[in-house]
Amino acid sequence: MFQIATLEPMITGLQEALPKSIGLLPFDRGGTGCMRLVKEQLSWGRNSELKVEVLRGINETGSVLYWMGLLDIVLVSSRILRN
């Protein structure tokens, strides 16, 4: 629980820093809600292979967000240079 509570301000900061076109979903559940959601989603995944699959999906989603952010920076920079 403590680790999720320390991540909450970072997630909020990330939401504010991302361009609005690729913003994250609202993070309104706080640490307790996030922990409950994770437990609900993974309760079916007693099998370690399923948990690995879920974590791999989260990792891939993070990579996509990162590359979309870089692409947005490049596109904005190219627009600025053209004008």
N, CA, C and O atoms as a printed pandas DataFrame, in Angstrom:
     atom_number atom_name residue_name chain_id  residue_number  x_coord  y_coord  z_coord
0              1         N          MET        A               1    0.831   -1.189    0.000
1              2        CA          MET        A               1    0.000    0.000    0.000
2              3         C          MET        A               1    0.870    1.245    0.000
3              4         O          MET        A               1    0.565    2.219   -0.688
4              5         N          PHE        A               2    1.955    1.217    0.770
5              6        CA          PHE        A               2    2.817    2.394    0.868
6              7         C          PHE        A               2    3.408    2.764   -0.485
7              8         O          PHE        A               2    3.485    3.943   -0.832
8              9         N          GLN        A               3    3.826    1.756   -1.248
9             10        CA          GLN        A               3    4.428    2.036   -2.548
10            11         C          GLN        A               3    3.430    2.683   -3.489
11            12         O          GLN        A               3    3.795    3.593   -4.233
12            13         N          ILE        A               4    2.182    2.241   -3.478
13            14        CA          ILE        A               4    1.167    2.838   -4.339
14            15         C          ILE        A               4    0.883    4.264   -3.903
15            16         O          ILE        A               4    0.694    5.143   -4.745
16            17         N          ALA        A               5    0.851    4.507   -2.593
17            18        CA          ALA        A               5    0.608    5.860   -2.093
18            19         C          ALA        A               5    1.723    6.810   -2.508
19            20         O          ALA        A               5    1.464    7.989   -2.751
20            21         N          THR        A               6    2.950    6.327   -2.593
21            22        CA          THR        A               6    4.042    7.197   -3.026
22            23         C          THR        A               6    4.011    7.420   -4.529
23            24         O          THR        A               6    4.546    8.417   -5.014
24            25         N          LEU        A               7    3.390    6.506   -5.277
25            26        CA          LEU        A               7    3.292    6.665   -6.730
26            27         C          LEU        A               7    2.190    7.633   -7.140
27            28         O          LEU        A               7    2.238    8.193   -8.236
28            29         N          GLU        A               8    1.204    7.835   -6.282
29            30        CA          GLU        A               8    0.053    8.666   -6.643
30            31         C          GLU        A               8    0.451   10.071   -7.096
31            32         O          GLU        A               8   -0.041   10.517   -8.132
32            33         N          PRO        A               9    1.324   10.801   -6.365
33            34        CA          PRO        A               9    1.720   12.128   -6.845
34            35         C          PRO        A               9    2.485   12.075   -8.171
35            36         O          PRO        A               9    2.382   12.993   -8.985
36            37         N          MET        A              10    3.246   11.005   -8.387
37            38        CA          MET        A              10    3.981   10.874   -9.647
38            39         C          MET        A              10    3.023   10.668  -10.814
39            40         O          MET        A              10    3.225   11.226  -11.893
40            41         N          ILE        A              11    1.984    9.872  -10.601
41            42        CA          ILE        A              11    1.000    9.642  -11.660
42            43         C          ILE        A              11    0.274   10.941  -11.985
43            44         O          ILE        A              11    0.050   11.259  -13.152
44            45         N          THR        A              12   -0.090   11.686  -10.952
45            46        CA          THR        A              12   -0.763   12.965  -11.169
46            47         C          THR        A              12    0.149   13.923  -11.924
47            48         O          THR        A              12   -0.304   14.620  -12.832
48            49         N          GLY        A              13    1.428   13.967  -11.559
49            50        CA          GLY        A              13    2.386   14.816  -12.266
50            51         C          GLY        A              13    2.552   14.406  -13.713
51            52         O          GLY        A              13    2.670   15.256  -14.595
52            53         N          LEU        A              14    2.561   13.103  -13.964
53            54        CA          LEU        A              14    2.675   12.605  -15.332
54            55         C          LEU        A              14    1.467   13.019  -16.153
55            56         O          LEU        A              14    1.610   13.422  -17.307
56            57         N          GLN        A              15    0.273   12.925  -15.566
57            58        CA          GLN        A              15   -0.935   13.329  -16.275
58            59         C          GLN        A              15   -0.869   14.802  -16.660
59            60         O          GLN        A              15   -1.268   15.173  -17.764
60            61         N          GLU        A              16   -0.371   15.638  -15.764
61            62        CA          GLU        A              16   -0.296   17.068  -16.038
62            63         C          GLU        A              16    0.776   17.385  -17.071
63            64         O          GLU        A              16    0.645   18.356  -17.816
64            65         N          ALA        A              17    1.839   16.578  -17.125
65            66        CA          ALA        A              17    2.948   16.850  -18.037
66            67         C          ALA        A              17    2.684   16.363  -19.457
67            68         O          ALA        A              17    3.217   16.928  -20.412
68            69         N          LEU        A              18    1.869   15.323  -19.605
69            70        CA          LEU        A              18    1.612   14.777  -20.939
70            71         C          LEU        A              18    0.778   15.744  -21.765
71            72         O          LEU        A              18   -0.081   16.443  -21.226
72            73         N          PRO        A              19    1.024   15.788  -23.057
73            74        CA          PRO        A              19    0.143   16.580  -23.925
74            75         C          PRO        A              19   -1.290   16.064  -23.799
75            76         O          PRO        A              19   -1.508   14.865  -23.625
76            77         N          LYS        A              20   -2.245   16.952  -23.885
77            78        CA          LYS        A              20   -3.644   16.565  -23.693
78            79         C          LYS        A              20   -4.093   15.523  -24.714
79            80         O          LYS        A              20   -4.997   14.736  -24.434
80            81         N          SER        A              21   -3.476   15.509  -25.892
81            82        CA          SER        A              21   -3.886   14.563  -26.929
82            83         C          SER        A              21   -3.578   13.117  -26.558
83            84         O          SER        A              21   -4.214   12.203  -27.083
84            85         N          ILE        A              22   -2.610   12.888  -25.659
85            86        CA          ILE        A              22   -2.283   11.522  -25.244
86            87         C          ILE        A              22   -2.381   11.375  -23.732
87            88         O          ILE        A              22   -1.690   10.545  -23.140
88            89         N          GLY        A              23   -3.229   12.168  -23.112
89            90        CA          GLY        A              23   -3.371   12.126  -21.663
90            91         C          GLY        A              23   -3.861   10.778  -21.164
91            92         O          GLY        A              23   -4.474   10.009  -21.904
92            93         N          LEU        A              24   -3.583   10.509  -19.910
93            94        CA          LEU        A              24   -4.016    9.265  -19.280
94            95         C          LEU        A              24   -5.466    9.379  -18.833
95            96         O          LEU        A              24   -6.016   10.477  -18.750
96            97         N          LEU        A              25   -6.071    8.250  -18.548
97            98        CA          LEU        A              25   -7.406    8.253  -17.983
98            99         C          LEU        A              25   -7.372    8.922  -16.616
99           100         O          LEU        A              25   -6.327    8.940  -15.966
100          101         N          PRO        A              26   -8.493    9.472  -16.172
101          102        CA          PRO        A              26   -8.514   10.129  -14.862
102          103         C          PRO        A              26   -8.054    9.183  -13.753
103          104         O          PRO        A              26   -8.443    8.016  -13.715
104          105         N          PHE        A              27   -7.235    9.695  -12.871
105          106        CA          PHE        A              27   -6.722    8.913  -11.740
106          107         C          PHE        A              27   -7.396    9.447  -10.485
107          108         O          PHE        A              27   -6.811   10.241   -9.748
108          109         N          ASP        A              28   -8.620    9.011  -10.245
109          110        CA          ASP        A              28   -9.392    9.562   -9.142
110          111         C          ASP        A              28   -9.648    8.575   -8.011
111          112         O          ASP        A              28  -10.440    8.854   -7.111
112          113         N          ARG        A              29   -8.997    7.449   -8.048
113          114        CA          ARG        A              29   -9.261    6.445   -7.020
114          115         C          ARG        A              29   -8.283    6.522   -5.858
115          116         O          ARG        A              29   -8.565    5.964   -4.798
116          117         N          GLY        A              30   -7.169    7.178   -6.010
117          118        CA          GLY        A              30   -6.195    7.241   -4.944
118          119         C          GLY        A              30   -5.513    5.905   -4.710
119          120         O          GLY        A              30   -5.755    4.936   -5.430
120          121         N          GLY        A              31   -4.670    5.863   -3.712
121          122        CA          GLY        A              31   -3.902    4.656   -3.424
122          123         C          GLY        A              31   -4.767    3.469   -3.041
123          124         O          GLY        A              31   -4.529    2.353   -3.504
124          125         N          THR        A              32   -5.774    3.696   -2.196
125          126        CA          THR        A              32   -6.631    2.602   -1.743
126          127         C          THR        A              32   -7.435    2.019   -2.893
127          128         O          THR        A              32   -7.516    0.800   -3.041
128          129         N          GLY        A              33   -8.025    2.874   -3.699
129          130        CA          GLY        A              33   -8.809    2.398   -4.837
130          131         C          GLY        A              33   -7.954    1.671   -5.851
131          132         O          GLY        A              33   -8.375    0.669   -6.429
132          133         N          CYS        A              34   -6.755    2.178   -6.066
133          134        CA          CYS        A              34   -5.841    1.548   -7.016
134          135         C          CYS        A              34   -5.460    0.153   -6.526
135          136         O          CYS        A              34   -5.437   -0.800   -7.305
136          137         N          MET        A              35   -5.164    0.041   -5.247
137          138        CA          MET        A              35   -4.795   -1.255   -4.679
138          139         C          MET        A              35   -5.955   -2.243   -4.791
139          140         O          MET        A              35   -5.743   -3.410   -5.121
140          141         N          ARG        A              36   -7.179   -1.784   -4.520
141          142        CA          ARG        A              36   -8.358   -2.642   -4.626
142          143         C          ARG        A              36   -8.553   -3.093   -6.064
143          144         O          ARG        A              36   -8.852   -4.261   -6.314
144          145         N          LEU        A              37   -8.385   -2.174   -7.014
145          146        CA          LEU        A              37   -8.555   -2.513   -8.422
146          147         C          LEU        A              37   -7.535   -3.556   -8.865
147          148         O          LEU        A              37   -7.877   -4.501   -9.576
148          149         N          VAL        A              38   -6.279   -3.383   -8.444
149          150        CA          VAL        A              38   -5.239   -4.350   -8.805
150          151         C          VAL        A              38   -5.576   -5.723   -8.226
151          152         O          VAL        A              38   -5.446   -6.734   -8.916
152          153         N          LYS        A              39   -6.008   -5.765   -6.967
153          154        CA          LYS        A              39   -6.363   -7.048   -6.349
154          155         C          LYS        A              39   -7.529   -7.707   -7.073
155          156         O          LYS        A              39   -7.531   -8.922   -7.274
156          157         N          GLU        A              40   -8.533   -6.901   -7.470
157          158        CA          GLU        A              40   -9.678   -7.460   -8.193
158          159         C          GLU        A              40   -9.252   -8.016   -9.543
159          160         O          GLU        A              40   -9.680   -9.100   -9.938
160          161         N          GLN        A              41   -8.411   -7.272  -10.248
161          162        CA          GLN        A              41   -8.009   -7.693  -11.581
162          163         C          GLN        A              41   -7.117   -8.924  -11.549
163          164         O          GLN        A              41   -7.179   -9.761  -12.450
164          165         N          LEU        A              42   -6.291   -9.038  -10.522
165          166        CA          LEU        A              42   -5.352  -10.160  -10.461
166          167         C          LEU        A              42   -5.859  -11.339   -9.635
167          168         O          LEU        A              42   -5.193  -12.372   -9.561
168          169         N          SER        A              43   -7.031  -11.197   -9.014
169          170        CA          SER        A              43   -7.531  -12.308   -8.195
170          171         C          SER        A              43   -7.786  -13.546   -9.046
171          172         O          SER        A              43   -7.613  -14.669   -8.570
172          173         N          TRP        A              44   -8.193  -13.357  -10.291
173          174        CA          TRP        A              44   -8.407  -14.492  -11.186
174          175         C          TRP        A              44   -7.080  -15.076  -11.639
175          176         O          TRP        A              44   -7.021  -16.215  -12.102
176          177         N          GLY        A              45   -6.027  -14.302  -11.505
177          178        CA          GLY        A              45   -4.734  -14.723  -12.031
178          179         C          GLY        A              45   -3.854  -15.414  -11.023
179          180         O          GLY        A              45   -2.709  -15.008  -10.824
180          181         N          ARG        A              46   -4.354  -16.433  -10.390
181          182        CA          ARG        A              46   -3.522  -17.204   -9.455
182          183         C          ARG        A              46   -2.365  -17.861  -10.196
183          184         O          ARG        A              46   -1.323  -18.154   -9.608
184          185         N          ASN        A              47   -2.554  -18.082  -11.457
185          186        CA          ASN        A              47   -1.522  -18.678  -12.300
186          187         C          ASN        A              47   -0.455  -17.622  -12.592
187          188         O          ASN        A              47   -0.781  -16.531  -13.060
188          189         N          SER        A              48    0.793  -17.926  -12.325
189          190        CA          SER        A              48    1.865  -16.943  -12.508
190          191         C          SER        A              48    2.024  -16.533  -13.966
191          192         O          SER        A              48    2.463  -15.417  -14.244
192          193         N          GLU        A              49    1.675  -17.414  -14.902
193          194        CA          GLU        A              49    1.778  -17.056  -16.319
194          195         C          GLU        A              49    0.823  -15.924  -16.665
195          196         O          GLU        A              49    1.167  -15.047  -17.458
196          197         N          LEU        A              50   -0.375  -15.928  -16.078
197          198        CA          LEU        A              50   -1.335  -14.862  -16.331
198          199         C          LEU        A              50   -0.844  -13.544  -15.755
199          200         O          LEU        A              50   -1.002  -12.494  -16.377
200          201         N          LYS        A              51   -0.245  -13.595  -14.563
201          202        CA          LYS        A              51    0.284  -12.377  -13.959
202          203         C          LYS        A              51    1.403  -11.802  -14.807
203          204         O          LYS        A              51    1.481  -10.588  -14.989
204          205         N          VAL        A              52    2.261  -12.653  -15.322
205          206        CA          VAL        A              52    3.346  -12.197  -16.193
206          207         C          VAL        A              52    2.767  -11.544  -17.440
207          208         O          VAL        A              52    3.274  -10.523  -17.904
208          209         N          GLU        A              53    1.710  -12.131  -17.980
209          210        CA          GLU        A              53    1.056  -11.583  -19.174
210          211         C          GLU        A              53    0.494  -10.186  -18.896
211          212         O          GLU        A              53    0.630   -9.283  -19.721
212          213         N          VAL        A              54   -0.137  -10.016  -17.731
213          214        CA          VAL        A              54   -0.689   -8.715  -17.358
214          215         C          VAL        A              54    0.430   -7.691  -17.213
215          216         O          VAL        A              54    0.319   -6.578  -17.727
216          217         N          LEU        A              55    1.496   -8.051  -16.528
217          218        CA          LEU        A              55    2.610   -7.123  -16.341
218          219         C          LEU        A              55    3.282   -6.787  -17.666
219          220         O          LEU        A              55    3.712   -5.652  -17.866
220          221         N          ARG        A              56    3.377   -7.746  -18.564
221          222        CA          ARG        A              56    3.946   -7.490  -19.884
222          223         C          ARG        A              56    3.065   -6.490  -20.643
223          224         O          ARG        A              56    3.578   -5.602  -21.325
224          225         N          GLY        A              57    1.748   -6.635  -20.522
225          226        CA          GLY        A              57    0.823   -5.701  -21.166
226          227         C          GLY        A              57    0.970   -4.294  -20.618
227          228         O          GLY        A              57    0.941   -3.324  -21.375
228          229         N          ILE        A              58    1.128   -4.177  -19.300
229          230        CA          ILE        A              58    1.341   -2.864  -18.687
230          231         C          ILE        A              58    2.644   -2.259  -19.191
231          232         O          ILE        A              58    2.701   -1.064  -19.482
232          233         N          ASN        A              59    3.682   -3.066  -19.297
233          234        CA          ASN        A              59    4.976   -2.598  -19.794
234          235         C          ASN        A              59    4.852   -2.098  -21.228
235          236         O          ASN        A              59    5.387   -1.042  -21.566
236          237         N          GLU        A              60    4.151   -2.851  -22.072
237          238        CA          GLU        A              60    3.985   -2.444  -23.466
238          239         C          GLU        A              60    3.177   -1.156  -23.576
239          240         O          GLU        A              60    3.472   -0.306  -24.417
240          241         N          THR        A              61    2.159   -1.007  -22.730
241          242        CA          THR        A              61    1.369    0.220  -22.730
242          243         C          THR        A              61    2.238    1.415  -22.356
243          244         O          THR        A              61    2.135    2.478  -22.968
244          245         N          GLY        A              62    3.092    1.240  -21.354
245          246        CA          GLY        A              62    4.006    2.315  -20.973
246          247         C          GLY        A              62    4.954    2.677  -22.096
247          248         O          GLY        A              62    5.242    3.855  -22.308
248          249         N          SER        A              63    5.445    1.681  -22.818
249          250        CA          SER        A              63    6.338    1.949  -23.947
250          251         C          SER        A              63    5.620    2.721  -25.043
251          252         O          SER        A              63    6.187    3.639  -25.636
252          253         N          VAL        A              64    4.371    2.349  -25.311
253          254        CA          VAL        A              64    3.596    3.059  -26.337
254          255         C          VAL        A              64    3.395    4.514  -25.933
255          256         O          VAL        A              64    3.545    5.413  -26.761
256          257         N          LEU        A              65    3.055    4.755  -24.666
257          258        CA          LEU        A              65    2.882    6.133  -24.200
258          259         C          LEU        A              65    4.172    6.929  -24.331
259          260         O          LEU        A              65    4.146    8.096  -24.724
260          261         N          TYR        A              66    5.295    6.309  -24.006
261          262        CA          TYR        A              66    6.592    6.973  -24.115
262          263         C          TYR        A              66    6.869    7.377  -25.561
263          264         O          TYR        A              66    7.238    8.520  -25.830
264          265         N          TRP        A              67    6.690    6.434  -26.496
265          266        CA          TRP        A              67    6.966    6.732  -27.904
266          267         C          TRP        A              67    5.982    7.746  -28.470
267          268         O          TRP        A              67    6.351    8.554  -29.322
268          269         N          MET        A              68    4.734    7.716  -28.009
269          270        CA          MET        A              68    3.766    8.719  -28.459
270          271         C          MET        A              68    4.173   10.104  -27.971
271          272         O          MET        A              68    4.009   11.094  -28.684
272          273         N          GLY        A              69    4.698   10.170  -26.762
273          274        CA          GLY        A              69    5.184   11.444  -26.240
274          275         C          GLY        A              69    6.348   11.972  -27.053
275          276         O          GLY        A              69    6.400   13.162  -27.365
276          277         N          LEU        A              70    7.290   11.093  -27.402
277          278        CA          LEU        A              70    8.416   11.520  -28.239
278          279         C          LEU        A              70    7.946   11.968  -29.614
279          280         O          LEU        A              70    8.433   12.969  -30.139
280          281         N          LEU        A              71    7.005   11.239  -30.199
281          282        CA          LEU        A              71    6.468   11.606  -31.504
282          283         C          LEU        A              71    5.792   12.969  -31.439
283          284         O          LEU        A              71    5.945   13.779  -32.353
284          285         N          ASP        A              72    5.050   13.229  -30.372
285          286        CA          ASP        A              72    4.406   14.531  -30.208
286          287         C          ASP        A              72    5.439   15.647  -30.138
287          288         O          ASP        A              72    5.251   16.707  -30.735
288          289         N          ILE        A              73    6.528   15.416  -29.414
289          290        CA          ILE        A              73    7.595   16.421  -29.319
290          291         C          ILE        A              73    8.193   16.696  -30.688
291          292         O          ILE        A              73    8.424   17.851  -31.045
292          293         N          VAL        A              74    8.445   15.640  -31.458
293          294        CA          VAL        A              74    9.025   15.802  -32.798
294          295         C          VAL        A              74    8.072   16.567  -33.705
295          296         O          VAL        A              74    8.495   17.463  -34.436
296          297         N          LEU        A              75    6.791   16.220  -33.664
297          298        CA          LEU        A              75    5.821   16.900  -34.523
298          299         C          LEU        A              75    5.685   18.373  -34.164
299          300         O          LEU        A              75    5.609   19.220  -35.054
300          301         N          VAL        A              76    5.654   18.687  -32.890
301          302        CA          VAL        A              76    5.573   20.089  -32.463
302          303         C          VAL        A              76    6.833   20.832  -32.875
303          304         O          VAL        A              76    6.752   21.964  -33.353
304          305         N          SER        A              77    7.995   20.215  -32.700
305          306        CA          SER        A              77    9.258   20.854  -33.095
306          307         C          SER        A              77    9.303   21.107  -34.590
307          308         O          SER        A              77    9.767   22.161  -35.024
308          309         N          SER        A              78    8.827   20.154  -35.385
309          310        CA          SER        A              78    8.855   20.347  -36.838
310          311         C          SER        A              78    7.893   21.450  -37.255
311          312         O          SER        A              78    8.191   22.195  -38.189
312          313         N          ARG        A              79    6.748   21.576  -36.591
313          314        CA          ARG        A              79    5.820   22.678  -36.888
314          315         C          ARG        A              79    6.452   24.017  -36.555
315          316         O          ARG        A              79    6.308   24.982  -37.305
316          317         N          ILE        A              80    7.151   24.076  -35.430
317          318        CA          ILE        A              80    7.794   25.328  -35.023
318          319         C          ILE        A              80    8.878   25.714  -36.016
319          320         O          ILE        A              80    9.001   26.886  -36.370
320          321         N          LEU        A              81    9.665   24.747  -36.473
321          322        CA          LEU        A              81   10.747   25.036  -37.415
322          323         C          LEU        A              81   10.215   25.475  -38.772
323          324         O          LEU        A              81   10.855   26.277  -39.452
324          325         N          ARG        A              82    9.059   24.967  -39.177
325          326        CA          ARG        A              82    8.486   25.354  -40.470
326          327         C          ARG        A              82    7.907   26.756  -40.443
327          328         O          ARG        A              82    7.842   27.413  -41.482
328          329         N          ASN        A              83    7.489   27.221  -39.292
329          330        CA          ASN        A              83    6.866   28.560  -39.203
330          331         C          ASN        A              83    7.846   29.618  -38.872
331          332         O          ASN        A              83    7.478   30.788  -38.763
